[in-house]
Amino acid sequence: MTPDSIFSICSSIAMIGWLILIIVSPFWFETDKLLIGVIISLFAIVYAWLIAQSFHPGDFEKFSTLNGVMELFTNKTAVTAGWVHYLAFDLMTGIWIKKNSEKYGISHWLIIPCLLFTFMLGPVGLLLYLIIRLLKTKQYFAEN
C-alpha cells in the first residue's frame, strides 16, 4: 500500500469518525467506544507501522532542530505518519471536548463549531471550546 493510498483511506475514515462524533454522538452514547476502540486504535497501528517503515535510530536527534524536523518530513511515508498522527490526536481531542461539555452541561449544538475547528485546525477548536467552557463555568482551570 502506498503512502498516497494510506493518506486517502485514513482521511476518509477520519471524516466518518468526525461525522459520527458531530451528528450521531448526541443520540448514541456508545460512540466513544467505536471512535477510540476502532478508529483511533487503527490510526495508532497505522502510525506505528509507518514510523517503523520510515524512521531510523539516527533520525531521533533530528527532532531537536527545525531543520532536522523539516528533513524528516521530506519523505512521503514520514509525512503520512505525521498526518495520521494529526488525525488521531485531533479526533481524540474532539472526543474529549464532547465528553467534557457533557460534564459541564454545555449544549452539543454550542460545541459543534468547536468540533469543526478542531477537525480542520486542531488547537483553534480546542481554544474555542476552552473559552466557551470558561464562560459557562467562570473557572479557567475547571476540572477535566
N, C-alpha and C positions, 0 to 999 in steps of 0.2 A: 504494500500500500504506500502511495507516495505522500509526501508532506501536504501537497495540494488537496488530495482526497481526504486526508485526516482533518485538515483545516476545515474543509467544506462540511464533512459529516459532523464534526464536533460543534461547528457554528449552528448547524440545523438543530442538533439535539439541544443546544443551549437555548435556542429560540423556543423550542417546545417547552423546556423547563420554565422559562420566564412566562410563557402564556399560562402554564398550569399555576404558577405562583400568583400571577396577577388576576386571572379570571376564575380559576377553579378553587383555589385555596380557601376563599371565604365560605364555600359550600361543602368542602370535603376536608375534614381535619387530618386526614392521613397523608396529605400531600408532602409534608416534610419527610416522611419515611421514604416515599418514592424519590423525591428530589435528592436527598442525601444518600439514601441507601443504594440508589441505582445510578442516577446521572452524575452526581459529584464523585461517587466511587469509581465510575467508569472513567471520568476525566482524570482522576488520580492515577489510575492504572495506565492510561494512555500517556500521561505526563511522564511517569516513571520510565516507561518504555522509550519514549522519545529522548529523555535525558540519557538513558543508558546507550542509546544509539549515537548521540552527538557530542557528549562531553567526555573529556579525558581528564585524568587526575591533575595534570598540569594546568587545566583551564580554571580551576578554582581560584588561583591567585589573580586571575583577570577580573574577578568581581570587585577588586579593591580600587579600580580606576575606571573612569568613564570611558576612556579609550579602550580599555580591556573589555568592558561590557559591550561596547559597540562592535568590537572584533568578534566576540562570541556570537552576536546576532547577525553576522553576515552569512550564516549557514541556514538554509531553509528549514531544516529539521529543528534547529535550536529556536528559530523564530516561531515555528509551530508549537513547540513545547511552551514557549512564553505565552502564546495566545491561549492555549488550553489552560495554563495557569490562571490567566485573567478570567477566562470563562468560569472556571471552578470557584475562584475566590469571590468574584462578583456575584455569582448565584448564591453562594453561601452567605454573603453579606445581605443579599435580598431576603433570604430566609430569616436571618437574624432580625432585620427591620420588621418583617411581618410578625414574628413571634413577640418582639419587644413592644410593638404597637398594640398587640392584643393585651399584653400585661398592663399597659397604661391606659387602656380604653380608647385608643386613638382609632378613629374610623378607617376602615380599609380604603374607602374612597379617597381619603385625605393622603394616604401613603402611596397611592398609585403613581403620582408624579415622581416621588422619591424612588420607587422601584424602576420606573422607566429611565430616570437619570442614572441610577446605579447600573442598570443594564448597559447603557451607552457610555457613561463617563465615570463609572465606579465611585470614587471618593466624592464627587459632586452630589450624587444621590444620597450618600451617607450623611454628608454635611447638611443637606436639606432636611433629612429626617431628624438629625440631632437638633436642628433649630425648631422644628415642629414639636419635638418632644420637650424641649426647653420651655416653649410657650405653654404647653399643656401641663407640665409638672412643676414649672417655676424652679427647677433644680437642674443646673448644668450637669452635675455629677450624679444624676439619678442612677439607681441600681440597674444593672443589666439584667 
